Amino acid sequence: STQSTWGHFLRVYFFSTMHEHLDGLSASNPLPSLQFYLKCGLSPNPETRPVLEELVTNIHLLLPCLASNDAEVTSLAVDLIVSLLQLESARQLVLSSTFHPTVEQSLQHPSLKLRRAILTTLAHCVETEEGVVAMFRANNVALLIRALEDPELGIVQLAQSVVVKLIHSPAGRQEFTAATHLLQQFKDLLANTTSTSLALRLLDCFADSALTDTVAFRFCEGAGMLDVVVQEVLTNTDLLALLNYLQLLLKITSSPLGIEFLHHRPALFPRILALASDPDPTLACFGVKFIGNLGHRGNQDAEVTIQQGWYARVIQLLLAPECPKELFEASIEALGLLCSTPIGLSHLVAHSEASERFAGLMVHANREVQASAMHWLAATFESKLHSEEDIKLWFDHVFAGNRWSDFLSTRRQYIVPVRMGALHLLHALAAHRFAALRLAQVQGFLDWLANPLIESEKEGLEYKFGIAQKMHVFVDDIATVVGSDQAAQLRIFLKDGPFAKGRVSTVMSDVQ
């Protein structure tokens, strides 16, 4: 047929020119050959595929083109390699030792597109245990580590993701253990004080690996990488570097094995307390935030903060007559996190002066602190770790005396951050039956809630709609208490949605 004849003609044409173009890549003017191959790559078909497969096996011929002073030659070579990497044969070849020079030159090339394509291909290859082993055999792991120094953050993150996959893989851990020279290179790199950025990025790979996989945690610990982080937290005096190492330590301690790890490094306990007590407010903030982030995950973690005197330091800052603004706000955040656990909450309630101070901030403080206090109080009511009985007791404590009415007035506050804090706290309260019923009985509350004309901020309208959704769970109980007509406003609001502007409240006085 005409079609088969044409196909035969194309195959003869491409095969007859293939070797000519392979030679052309090394010529003084490789443009015609590059253009030929790129056309084949952009529209692959049965006739052009053998040509491309042949080029894949001779991809080293493109390396001089990548280094060319001719911008057009370089650009075409980049596009061609990116196109070739879509072929399965190229992906298989990436992990061979013959492809190593191409990987090396590509990862050092100025083209972001090329660097990303190579790393994406490597990430795809290490999805299998065979690919992981091949990665080590081709000596590409060292190239990955070098890519952690890339000026583009996206490339760094991609390289880190590949390293983490290697550590999570049983074959990868076995290969790392066998390749003692690699681990030694890592340790030498970490000891080099001139490559702090690279050291942090490499350690981040190990911290990320240890975060969710207990087997990987033990491997990272055994390799000594986690103790490097500990040592830096204990001794590093550079503010920015110390912040980064504290973040890495937080990842490590967030692992299921993290608290056990911490207990085996007792020198860390006084160091964290010292950081939170540092005369430099910026450094003290780091220490206080670390305490909050560590202590909010459960009773065991919160217990550590109490035993080591960290919690007491946070309370001390809360009650201090004078405290730098950023450090005071950090202590509010830490308390909100610590009180997300039953032990943390009971510890604060037992300290009546501190709990009164914390609760009072939502109505008696400057605007920034007031908003922050309401957001972090909301976090305590949102915690899934508390029993409903404990939440009720905490509610009664927080909103004792005039604080309930004072708090409710903040939902109409013209200062947006304060109003959003109030709405967040209302949203957290509405999930609890007793609080939803209490809110429904506040005069004008349901009319205010169901009237979208009262709120001008999109975030505020979304908060109000969320409050209505949570209260609607108890709508039958609410109807019993306030009547079906009032409770019906919840149904109408949910039916119309948060942004319906045609509905006007039946109680206009509440708008004022």
MOGI-V992789 format. One record per residue. N is the residue number from 1. RES is the residue in one small letter. SS is DSSP state (~ for helix, > for strand, _ for the rest). PHI is phi in whole degrees, 0 to 359 (none if undefined). OMEGA is omega in radians with two decimals (* if undefined). Layout:
n->{N | N}
res->{RES | RES}
ss->{SS | SS}
phi->{PHI | PHI}
omega->{OMEGA | OMEGA}
This chain:
n->{1 | 2 | 3 | 4 | 5 | 6 | 7 | 8 | 9 | 10 | 11 | 12 | 13 | 14 | 15 | 16 | 17 | 18 | 19 | 20 | 21 | 22 | 23 | 24 | 25 | 26 | 27 | 28 | 29 | 30 | 31 | 32 | 33 | 34 | 35 | 36 | 37 | 38 | 39 | 40 | 41 | 42 | 43 | 44 | 45 | 46 | 47 | 48 | 49 | 50 | 51 | 52 | 53 | 54 | 55 | 56 | 57 | 58 | 59 | 60 | 61 | 62 | 63 | 64 | 65 | 66 | 67 | 68 | 69 | 70 | 71 | 72 | 73 | 74 | 75 | 76 | 77 | 78 | 79 | 80 | 81 | 82 | 83 | 84 | 85 | 86 | 87 | 88 | 89 | 90 | 91 | 92 | 93 | 94 | 95 | 96 | 97 | 98 | 99 | 100 | 101 | 102 | 103 | 104 | 105 | 106 | 107 | 108 | 109 | 110 | 111 | 112 | 113 | 114 | 115 | 116 | 117 | 118 | 119 | 120 | 121 | 122 | 123 | 124 | 125 | 126 | 127 | 128 | 129 | 130 | 131 | 132 | 133 | 134 | 135 | 136 | 137 | 138 | 139 | 140 | 141 | 142 | 143 | 144 | 145 | 146 | 147 | 148 | 149 | 150 | 151 | 152 | 153 | 154 | 155 | 156 | 157 | 158 | 159 | 160 | 161 | 162 | 163 | 164 | 165 | 166 | 167 | 168 | 169 | 170 | 171 | 172 | 173 | 174 | 175 | 176 | 177 | 178 | 179 | 180 | 181 | 182 | 183 | 184 | 185 | 186 | 187 | 188 | 189 | 190 | 191 | 192 | 193 | 194 | 195 | 196 | 197 | 198 | 199 | 200 | 201 | 202 | 203 | 204 | 205 | 206 | 207 | 208 | 209 | 210 | 211 | 212 | 213 | 214 | 215 | 216 | 217 | 218 | 219 | 220 | 221 | 222 | 223 | 224 | 225 | 226 | 227 | 228 | 229 | 230 | 231 | 232 | 233 | 234 | 235 | 236 | 237 | 238 | 239 | 240 | 241 | 242 | 243 | 244 | 245 | 246 | 247 | 248 | 249 | 250 | 251 | 252 | 253 | 254 | 255 | 256 | 257 | 258 | 259 | 260 | 261 | 262 | 263 | 264 | 265 | 266 | 267 | 268 | 269 | 270 | 271 | 272 | 273 | 274 | 275 | 276 | 277 | 278 | 279 | 280 | 281 | 282 | 283 | 284 | 285 | 286 | 287 | 288 | 289 | 290 | 291 | 292 | 293 | 294 | 295 | 296 | 297 | 298 | 299 | 300 | 301 | 302 | 303 | 304 | 305 | 306 | 307 | 308 | 309 | 310 | 311 | 312 | 313 | 314 | 315 | 316 | 317 | 318 | 319 | 320 | 321 | 322 | 323 | 324 | 325 | 326 | 327 | 328 | 329 | 330 | 331 | 332 | 333 | 334 | 335 | 336 | 337 | 338 | 339 | 340 | 341 | 342 | 343 | 344 | 345 | 346 | 347 | 348 | 349 | 350 | 351 | 352 | 353 | 354 | 355 | 356 | 357 | 358 | 359 | 360 | 361 | 362 | 363 | 364 | 365 | 366 | 367 | 368 | 369 | 370 | 371 | 372 | 373 | 374 | 375 | 376 | 377 | 378 | 379 | 380 | 381 | 382 | 383 | 384 | 385 | 386 | 387 | 388 | 389 | 390 | 391 | 392 | 393 | 394 | 395 | 396 | 397 | 398 | 399 | 400 | 401 | 402 | 403 | 404 | 405 | 406 | 407 | 408 | 409 | 410 | 411 | 412 | 413 | 414 | 415 | 416 | 417 | 418 | 419 | 420 | 421 | 422 | 423 | 424 | 425 | 426 | 427 | 428 | 429 | 430 | 431 | 432 | 433 | 434 | 435 | 436 | 437 | 438 | 439 | 440 | 441 | 442 | 443 | 444 | 445 | 446 | 447 | 448 | 449 | 450 | 451 | 452 | 453 | 454 | 455 | 456 | 457 | 458 | 459 | 460 | 461 | 462 | 463 | 464 | 465 | 466 | 467 | 468 | 469 | 470 | 471 | 472 | 473 | 474 | 475 | 476 | 477 | 478 | 479 | 480 | 481 | 482 | 483 | 484 | 485 | 486 | 487 | 488 | 489 | 490 | 491 | 492 | 493 | 494 | 495 | 496 | 497 | 498 | 499 | 500 | 501 | 502 | 503 | 504 | 505 | 506 | 507 | 508 | 509 | 510 | 511 | 512}
res->{s | t | q | s | t | w | g | h | f | l | r | v | y | f | f | s | t | m | h | e | h | l | d | g | l | s | a | s | n | p | l | p | s | l | q | f | y | l | k | c | g | l | s | p | n | p | e | t | r | p | v | l | e | e | l | v | t | n | i | h | l | l | l | p | c | l | a | s | n | d | a | e | v | t | s | l | a | v | d | l | i | v | s | l | l | q | l | e | s | a | r | q | l | v | l | s | s | t | f | h | p | t | v | e | q | s | l | q | h | p | s | l | k | l | r | r | a | i | l | t | t | l | a | h | c | v | e | t | e | e | g | v | v | a | m | f | r | a | n | n | v | a | l | l | i | r | a | l | e | d | p | e | l | g | i | v | q | l | a | q | s | v | v | v | k | l | i | h | s | p | a | g | r | q | e | f | t | a | a | t | h | l | l | q | q | f | k | d | l | l | a | n | t | t | s | t | s | l | a | l | r | l | l | d | c | f | a | d | s | a | l | t | d | t | v | a | f | r | f | c | e | g | a | g | m | l | d | v | v | v | q | e | v | l | t | n | t | d | l | l | a | l | l | n | y | l | q | l | l | l | k | i | t | s | s | p | l | g | i | e | f | l | h | h | r | p | a | l | f | p | r | i | l | a | l | a | s | d | p | d | p | t | l | a | c | f | g | v | k | f | i | g | n | l | g | h | r | g | n | q | d | a | e | v | t | i | q | q | g | w | y | a | r | v | i | q | l | l | l | a | p | e | c | p | k | e | l | f | e | a | s | i | e | a | l | g | l | l | c | s | t | p | i | g | l | s | h | l | v | a | h | s | e | a | s | e | r | f | a | g | l | m | v | h | a | n | r | e | v | q | a | s | a | m | h | w | l | a | a | t | f | e | s | k | l | h | s | e | e | d | i | k | l | w | f | d | h | v | f | a | g | n | r | w | s | d | f | l | s | t | r | r | q | y | i | v | p | v | r | m | g | a | l | h | l | l | h | a | l | a | a | h | r | f | a | a | l | r | l | a | q | v | q | g | f | l | d | w | l | a | n | p | l | i | e | s | e | k | e | g | l | e | y | k | f | g | i | a | q | k | m | h | v | f | v | d | d | i | a | t | v | v | g | s | d | q | a | a | q | l | r | i | f | l | k | d | g | p | f | a | k | g | r | v | s | t | v | m | s | d | v | q}
ss->{_ | ~ | ~ | ~ | ~ | ~ | ~ | ~ | ~ | ~ | ~ | ~ | ~ | ~ | ~ | ~ | ~ | ~ | ~ | ~ | ~ | ~ | ~ | ~ | _ | _ | _ | _ | _ | _ | ~ | ~ | ~ | ~ | ~ | ~ | ~ | ~ | ~ | ~ | ~ | ~ | _ | _ | _ | ~ | ~ | ~ | ~ | ~ | ~ | ~ | ~ | ~ | ~ | ~ | ~ | _ | ~ | ~ | ~ | ~ | ~ | ~ | ~ | ~ | _ | _ | _ | _ | ~ | ~ | ~ | ~ | ~ | ~ | ~ | ~ | ~ | ~ | ~ | ~ | ~ | ~ | _ | _ | _ | ~ | ~ | ~ | ~ | ~ | ~ | ~ | _ | _ | ~ | ~ | ~ | ~ | ~ | ~ | ~ | ~ | ~ | ~ | ~ | _ | _ | _ | _ | ~ | ~ | ~ | ~ | ~ | ~ | ~ | ~ | ~ | ~ | ~ | ~ | ~ | ~ | _ | _ | _ | ~ | ~ | ~ | ~ | ~ | ~ | ~ | ~ | ~ | _ | _ | _ | ~ | ~ | ~ | ~ | ~ | ~ | ~ | _ | _ | _ | _ | _ | ~ | ~ | ~ | ~ | ~ | ~ | ~ | ~ | ~ | ~ | ~ | ~ | ~ | ~ | ~ | ~ | _ | ~ | ~ | ~ | ~ | ~ | ~ | ~ | ~ | ~ | _ | ~ | ~ | ~ | ~ | ~ | ~ | ~ | ~ | ~ | ~ | ~ | ~ | _ | ~ | ~ | ~ | ~ | ~ | ~ | ~ | ~ | ~ | ~ | ~ | ~ | ~ | ~ | ~ | ~ | ~ | ~ | ~ | ~ | _ | ~ | ~ | ~ | ~ | ~ | ~ | ~ | ~ | ~ | _ | _ | ~ | ~ | ~ | ~ | ~ | ~ | ~ | ~ | ~ | ~ | ~ | _ | _ | _ | ~ | ~ | ~ | ~ | ~ | ~ | ~ | ~ | ~ | ~ | ~ | ~ | ~ | ~ | ~ | _ | _ | _ | _ | ~ | ~ | ~ | ~ | ~ | ~ | _ | _ | _ | ~ | ~ | ~ | ~ | ~ | ~ | ~ | ~ | ~ | ~ | _ | _ | _ | _ | ~ | ~ | ~ | ~ | ~ | ~ | ~ | ~ | ~ | ~ | ~ | ~ | ~ | ~ | ~ | _ | _ | _ | ~ | ~ | ~ | ~ | ~ | ~ | ~ | ~ | ~ | _ | _ | ~ | ~ | ~ | ~ | ~ | ~ | ~ | ~ | ~ | ~ | _ | _ | _ | _ | _ | ~ | ~ | ~ | ~ | ~ | ~ | ~ | ~ | ~ | ~ | ~ | ~ | ~ | ~ | _ | _ | _ | ~ | ~ | ~ | ~ | ~ | ~ | ~ | ~ | ~ | _ | ~ | ~ | ~ | ~ | ~ | ~ | ~ | ~ | ~ | _ | _ | _ | _ | _ | _ | ~ | ~ | ~ | ~ | ~ | ~ | ~ | ~ | ~ | ~ | ~ | ~ | ~ | ~ | ~ | ~ | _ | _ | _ | _ | _ | ~ | ~ | ~ | ~ | ~ | ~ | ~ | ~ | ~ | ~ | ~ | _ | _ | _ | _ | ~ | ~ | ~ | ~ | ~ | ~ | ~ | ~ | ~ | ~ | _ | _ | _ | ~ | ~ | ~ | ~ | ~ | ~ | ~ | ~ | ~ | ~ | ~ | ~ | ~ | ~ | _ | _ | _ | ~ | ~ | ~ | ~ | ~ | ~ | ~ | ~ | _ | _ | _ | _ | ~ | ~ | ~ | ~ | ~ | ~ | _ | ~ | ~ | ~ | _ | _ | _ | ~ | ~ | ~ | ~ | ~ | ~ | ~ | ~ | ~ | ~ | ~ | ~ | ~ | ~ | ~ | _ | _ | ~ | ~ | ~ | ~ | ~ | ~ | ~ | ~ | _ | ~ | ~ | ~ | ~ | ~ | ~ | ~ | ~ | ~ | ~ | ~ | ~ | ~ | _ | _ | _ | _ | _ | _ | _ | _ | _ | _ | _ | ~ | ~ | ~ | ~ | _}
phi->{none | 299 | 295 | 291 | 296 | 294 | 296 | 297 | 299 | 296 | 297 | 298 | 295 | 294 | 293 | 291 | 261 | 300 | 292 | 298 | 285 | 299 | 295 | 296 | 297 | 263 | 284 | 295 | 236 | 278 | 304 | 301 | 291 | 298 | 296 | 299 | 292 | 293 | 298 | 296 | 287 | 284 | 224 | 294 | 207 | 304 | 282 | 270 | 302 | 302 | 295 | 293 | 298 | 295 | 294 | 303 | 288 | 241 | 296 | 300 | 292 | 275 | 299 | 299 | 294 | 297 | 265 | 296 | 280 | 276 | 300 | 291 | 299 | 300 | 297 | 293 | 296 | 298 | 299 | 291 | 295 | 301 | 292 | 296 | 292 | 282 | 279 | 298 | 297 | 291 | 296 | 293 | 288 | 306 | 270 | 268 | 294 | 291 | 272 | 307 | 300 | 293 | 299 | 299 | 291 | 293 | 288 | 258 | 283 | 297 | 288 | 298 | 300 | 290 | 298 | 295 | 296 | 296 | 293 | 297 | 294 | 298 | 298 | 294 | 293 | 273 | 288 | 248 | 297 | 297 | 295 | 298 | 299 | 298 | 301 | 289 | 298 | 276 | 62 | 267 | 295 | 299 | 292 | 298 | 296 | 296 | 293 | 293 | 268 | 302 | 290 | 270 | 300 | 299 | 291 | 301 | 296 | 293 | 297 | 298 | 297 | 290 | 298 | 298 | 299 | 297 | 289 | 288 | 278 | 304 | 296 | 296 | 297 | 295 | 292 | 299 | 297 | 287 | 273 | 300 | 295 | 293 | 298 | 292 | 300 | 299 | 294 | 296 | 296 | 292 | 280 | 276 | 291 | 276 | 243 | 300 | 297 | 295 | 300 | 296 | 291 | 292 | 296 | 298 | 300 | 288 | 295 | 296 | 295 | 284 | 298 | 242 | 243 | 292 | 292 | 297 | 301 | 297 | 296 | 297 | 293 | 296 | 284 | 86 | 289 | 289 | 288 | 297 | 298 | 303 | 297 | 292 | 297 | 285 | 239 | 289 | 250 | 284 | 301 | 293 | 297 | 298 | 302 | 296 | 292 | 295 | 297 | 293 | 296 | 297 | 299 | 298 | 285 | 280 | 291 | 305 | 263 | 296 | 293 | 300 | 301 | 297 | 295 | 274 | 234 | 299 | 296 | 290 | 300 | 293 | 294 | 297 | 297 | 296 | 297 | 292 | 254 | 297 | 295 | 280 | 301 | 296 | 290 | 298 | 301 | 300 | 297 | 293 | 294 | 299 | 300 | 296 | 292 | 285 | 275 | 266 | 276 | 172 | 298 | 298 | 292 | 298 | 300 | 300 | 295 | 284 | 299 | 271 | 80 | 288 | 299 | 300 | 293 | 297 | 295 | 301 | 293 | 297 | 266 | 298 | 297 | 225 | 212 | 307 | 307 | 293 | 286 | 295 | 294 | 295 | 290 | 296 | 299 | 298 | 296 | 301 | 289 | 297 | 281 | 283 | 251 | 304 | 293 | 297 | 291 | 296 | 295 | 290 | 300 | 294 | 262 | 301 | 297 | 291 | 293 | 295 | 296 | 299 | 294 | 291 | 296 | 289 | 234 | 231 | 194 | 290 | 301 | 296 | 292 | 301 | 296 | 298 | 299 | 292 | 297 | 280 | 295 | 302 | 299 | 290 | 280 | 274 | 299 | 276 | 275 | 273 | 282 | 296 | 295 | 295 | 297 | 296 | 296 | 293 | 301 | 299 | 288 | 296 | 255 | 291 | 64 | 275 | 296 | 297 | 291 | 296 | 296 | 300 | 291 | 288 | 290 | 255 | 300 | 287 | 282 | 303 | 301 | 293 | 297 | 294 | 297 | 296 | 294 | 298 | 294 | 298 | 298 | 291 | 292 | 297 | 283 | 253 | 305 | 298 | 285 | 299 | 294 | 296 | 295 | 298 | 273 | 289 | 302 | 81 | 295 | 294 | 295 | 298 | 297 | 276 | 259 | 287 | 290 | 282 | 251 | 260 | 268 | 301 | 299 | 295 | 297 | 292 | 299 | 298 | 296 | 295 | 299 | 298 | 299 | 291 | 291 | 295 | 302 | 252 | 298 | 295 | 294 | 296 | 298 | 295 | 276 | 247 | 102 | 291 | 296 | 295 | 295 | 298 | 298 | 296 | 297 | 295 | 299 | 293 | 290 | 281 | 93 | 289 | 250 | 285 | 262 | 274 | 263 | 245 | 297 | 281 | 243 | 292 | 297 | 288 | 286 | 281}
omega->{-3.14 | -3.11 | -3.13 | 3.09 | 3.13 | 3.11 | 3.11 | 3.13 | -3.13 | 3.14 | 3.12 | -3.11 | -3.08 | 3.13 | -3.12 | -3.10 | -3.02 | -3.09 | 3.08 | -3.13 | 3.04 | 3.08 | -3.10 | 3.13 | -3.14 | -3.12 | -3.14 | 3.09 | -3.07 | -3.03 | -3.12 | -3.14 | 3.11 | -3.14 | 3.11 | -3.09 | -3.12 | 3.07 | 3.09 | -3.09 | -3.11 | 3.12 | -3.09 | 3.10 | -3.09 | -3.11 | -3.07 | -3.05 | 3.11 | 3.12 | -3.14 | 3.13 | 3.10 | 3.13 | 3.12 | -3.12 | 3.12 | -3.02 | 3.10 | 3.13 | -3.13 | -3.08 | 3.08 | 3.12 | 3.11 | -3.11 | -3.08 | 3.05 | 3.12 | -3.07 | -3.12 | 3.09 | 3.14 | -3.11 | 3.13 | 3.12 | 3.10 | -3.12 | -3.12 | 3.13 | 3.10 | 3.12 | -3.13 | -3.11 | 3.06 | 3.14 | 3.14 | 3.14 | 3.12 | 3.13 | 3.09 | -3.09 | -3.12 | -3.08 | 3.09 | -3.13 | 3.13 | -3.13 | -3.06 | 3.13 | 3.13 | 3.10 | -3.11 | -3.10 | -3.13 | -3.12 | 3.10 | -3.05 | 3.12 | -3.08 | 3.09 | -3.14 | -3.11 | -3.13 | 3.14 | -3.11 | 3.13 | -3.12 | 3.09 | 3.11 | 3.10 | 3.12 | 3.11 | -3.06 | -3.06 | 3.05 | 3.12 | 3.12 | 3.11 | 3.12 | 3.12 | 3.14 | 3.14 | 3.12 | 3.12 | -3.10 | -3.13 | 3.12 | -3.12 | -3.11 | 3.11 | 3.11 | 3.09 | -3.12 | 3.11 | 3.14 | 3.09 | 3.10 | -3.09 | 3.13 | 3.13 | -3.10 | 3.14 | 3.11 | 3.11 | -3.12 | 3.11 | 3.11 | 3.11 | -3.13 | 3.11 | 3.12 | 3.13 | 3.10 | 3.13 | -3.12 | 3.13 | -3.10 | 3.07 | 3.12 | 3.14 | 3.12 | 3.12 | -3.14 | 3.09 | -3.12 | 3.14 | -3.10 | -3.08 | 3.14 | 3.13 | 3.13 | 3.10 | 3.07 | 3.12 | -3.11 | 3.09 | 3.13 | -3.13 | 3.12 | -3.12 | -3.05 | -3.13 | -3.14 | -3.12 | -3.10 | 3.12 | 3.13 | -3.14 | -3.13 | 3.10 | 3.12 | 3.10 | 3.08 | -3.11 | 3.11 | 3.10 | -3.14 | -3.10 | -2.98 | -2.99 | -3.04 | -3.07 | 3.10 | 3.09 | 3.10 | -3.13 | 3.11 | -3.13 | 3.11 | 3.14 | 3.12 | 3.09 | -3.06 | -3.11 | 3.12 | 3.03 | 3.11 | 3.13 | -3.10 | 3.13 | 3.09 | -3.11 | -2.95 | -3.03 | -3.12 | 3.09 | -2.99 | -3.09 | 3.13 | -3.13 | 3.09 | 3.14 | 3.13 | 3.07 | 3.08 | 3.10 | 3.12 | 3.11 | 3.07 | -3.11 | -3.10 | 3.08 | 3.09 | 3.05 | 3.13 | -3.00 | -3.11 | 3.06 | 3.11 | -3.10 | -3.11 | 3.10 | 3.07 | -3.01 | 3.13 | 3.14 | -3.03 | 3.11 | 3.14 | 3.13 | 3.11 | 3.13 | 3.11 | -3.13 | -3.14 | -3.07 | 3.11 | 3.06 | -3.07 | -3.13 | 3.14 | 3.11 | 3.09 | 3.14 | -3.13 | -3.13 | 3.13 | 3.08 | 3.14 | 3.14 | -3.10 | 3.12 | -2.93 | -3.02 | -2.96 | -3.13 | -3.07 | -3.11 | -3.13 | 3.13 | 3.13 | 3.10 | -3.11 | 3.12 | -3.09 | -3.06 | 3.11 | -3.12 | -3.13 | 3.13 | 3.12 | 3.11 | 3.12 | 3.12 | 3.12 | 3.14 | -3.07 | -3.09 | 3.14 | 3.09 | -3.12 | 3.10 | -3.01 | -3.07 | 3.14 | 3.10 | 3.12 | 3.08 | 3.12 | 3.07 | 3.11 | -3.12 | 3.12 | 3.10 | 3.13 | -3.13 | -3.12 | 3.03 | 3.10 | 3.12 | -3.13 | 3.13 | -3.13 | -3.12 | 3.11 | 3.13 | -3.13 | 3.12 | 3.10 | -2.96 | -3.12 | -3.13 | -3.12 | 3.07 | 3.13 | -3.13 | -3.12 | -3.09 | -3.10 | -3.09 | -3.13 | -3.08 | 3.12 | 3.08 | -2.96 | -3.09 | -3.12 | 3.13 | 3.13 | -3.13 | -3.12 | -3.13 | 3.11 | -3.09 | 2.97 | 3.09 | -3.13 | -3.14 | 3.13 | 3.13 | -3.07 | 3.11 | -3.08 | -3.08 | 2.98 | 3.13 | 3.10 | 3.12 | 3.12 | 3.14 | 3.13 | 3.13 | 3.08 | -3.13 | 3.14 | -3.08 | -3.02 | 3.11 | 3.08 | -3.10 | -3.04 | 3.13 | -3.13 | 3.10 | 3.11 | -3.10 | 3.14 | -3.11 | 3.14 | 3.10 | -3.08 | -3.12 | 3.10 | -2.96 | -3.10 | 3.12 | -3.14 | 3.12 | 3.07 | 3.11 | -3.14 | 3.08 | -3.14 | 3.07 | 3.12 | 3.12 | -3.12 | -3.03 | 3.14 | -3.10 | -3.02 | -3.07 | -3.12 | 3.10 | 3.11 | 3.12 | 3.12 | -3.10 | -3.11 | 3.07 | -3.08 | 3.09 | -3.06 | -3.10 | 3.07 | 3.09 | -3.09 | -3.03 | -3.10 | -3.11 | -3.13 | -3.09 | -3.06 | -3.09 | -3.07 | 3.10 | 3.13 | -3.14 | 3.10 | 3.12 | 3.07 | -3.11 | 3.12 | 3.10 | 3.08 | 3.14 | 3.12 | -3.12 | -3.14 | -3.10 | 3.07 | -3.11 | -2.99 | 3.13 | 3.10 | 3.13 | 3.13 | 3.12 | -3.06 | -3.02 | -3.14 | -3.06 | -3.13 | 3.11 | -3.12 | -3.13 | 3.14 | 3.09 | -3.13 | -3.12 | 3.14 | -3.13 | 3.12 | -3.08 | -3.11 | -3.01 | -3.01 | 3.12 | -3.05 | -3.05 | -3.06 | -3.13 | -3.10 | 3.08 | 3.13 | -3.02 | -3.13 | -3.13 | 3.13 | -3.02 | *}
